[in-house]
C-alpha cells in the first residue's frame, strides 16, 4: 500500500468518528505514532482510541483540533 493509501485510510477513520458525533479529547505522541482519544458529546456514551501511524494523518487531526479551538474563541 502506498503512503497516500495509508493516509487516506486513517483520514477516513477520523472523519467517520467525527460524523458519528465523536470529538477529539486527547492526543499522546509516542514513537509508534499518535494515540488520539475520541469521546462522544454526552458523558458516558463511550470513547474510542485511534492509533495514527502516518505523519499526514497526525497533521490532519491536529489541524481539526486547532480549527475547533478557533471556533470557540
The 8 nearest C-alpha neighbors of each residue, nearest first, counted from 0:
[[1, 4, 2, 5, 3, 6, 8, 7],
 [0, 2, 4, 3, 5, 6, 7, 8],
 [1, 3, 5, 4, 6, 0, 53, 7],
 [2, 4, 6, 1, 5, 7, 0, 8],
 [3, 5, 7, 1, 6, 2, 0, 8],
 [6, 4, 2, 8, 3, 7, 1, 9],
 [7, 5, 3, 9, 4, 8, 56, 10],
 [6, 8, 4, 10, 9, 5, 3, 11],
 [9, 7, 11, 5, 6, 10, 4, 12],
 [8, 10, 12, 6, 11, 7, 56, 13],
 [11, 9, 7, 13, 12, 8, 56, 6],
 [10, 12, 14, 8, 9, 13, 15, 7],
 [13, 11, 9, 15, 10, 14, 16, 8],
 [14, 12, 10, 16, 11, 15, 17, 9],
 [13, 15, 11, 17, 16, 12, 18, 10],
 [16, 14, 18, 12, 17, 13, 11, 19],
 [15, 17, 19, 13, 18, 14, 21, 12],
 [16, 18, 21, 14, 20, 19, 15, 22],
 [17, 19, 15, 20, 16, 14, 21, 13],
 [20, 18, 16, 17, 21, 15, 39, 14],
 [21, 19, 17, 18, 39, 40, 22, 16],
 [20, 22, 39, 17, 38, 16, 37, 19],
 [23, 21, 37, 38, 17, 24, 39, 20],
 [22, 24, 37, 36, 25, 38, 21, 35],
 [25, 23, 37, 36, 22, 38, 26, 35],
 [24, 26, 36, 35, 23, 27, 37, 34],
 [27, 25, 35, 34, 36, 28, 33, 24],
 [26, 28, 34, 33, 29, 35, 25, 32],
 [27, 29, 33, 32, 34, 26, 30, 31],
 [30, 28, 31, 32, 33, 27, 34, 26],
 [29, 31, 32, 28, 33, 52, 27, 34],
 [32, 30, 29, 52, 33, 28, 50, 51],
 [33, 31, 52, 29, 51, 30, 28, 50],
 [32, 34, 28, 51, 27, 50, 29, 35],
 [35, 33, 50, 27, 26, 49, 28, 51],
 [34, 36, 26, 49, 48, 25, 33, 50],
 [37, 35, 48, 25, 24, 47, 23, 26],
 [36, 38, 23, 47, 22, 46, 24, 21],
 [39, 37, 46, 21, 22, 45, 24, 40],
 [38, 40, 21, 41, 20, 44, 45, 22],
 [39, 41, 21, 38, 42, 20, 22, 44],
 [40, 42, 39, 44, 43, 38, 45, 21],
 [43, 41, 44, 40, 39, 45, 38, 46],
 [42, 44, 45, 41, 39, 46, 38, 40],
 [45, 43, 42, 41, 39, 46, 40, 38],
 [46, 44, 43, 38, 39, 47, 42, 41],
 [45, 47, 38, 37, 39, 48, 36, 44],
 [46, 48, 37, 36, 38, 49, 45, 35],
 [49, 47, 36, 35, 37, 34, 50, 46],
 [48, 50, 35, 34, 51, 36, 47, 37],
 [51, 49, 34, 33, 35, 52, 32, 48],
 [52, 50, 33, 32, 53, 49, 57, 34],
 [51, 53, 32, 50, 54, 33, 31, 56],
 [54, 52, 56, 55, 51, 6, 57, 5],
 [53, 55, 57, 56, 58, 52, 51, 6],
 [54, 56, 58, 57, 53, 59, 6, 60],
 [57, 55, 59, 58, 53, 54, 6, 10],
 [56, 58, 54, 60, 59, 55, 61, 51],
 [59, 57, 55, 61, 56, 60, 62, 54],
 [60, 58, 56, 62, 57, 61, 55, 63],
 [59, 61, 63, 62, 57, 58, 56, 64],
 [62, 60, 64, 58, 63, 59, 57, 65],
 [61, 63, 59, 65, 60, 64, 66, 58],
 [64, 62, 60, 66, 61, 65, 67, 59],
 [65, 63, 61, 67, 62, 66, 60, 68],
 [64, 66, 68, 62, 67, 63, 61, 69],
 [67, 65, 63, 69, 68, 64, 62, 70],
 [68, 66, 64, 70, 65, 69, 63, 71],
 [67, 69, 65, 71, 66, 70, 64, 72],
 [68, 70, 66, 67, 72, 71, 65, 64],
 [71, 69, 67, 68, 72, 66, 65, 64],
 [70, 72, 68, 69, 67, 66, 65, 64],
 [71, 69, 70, 68, 67, 66, 65, 64]]
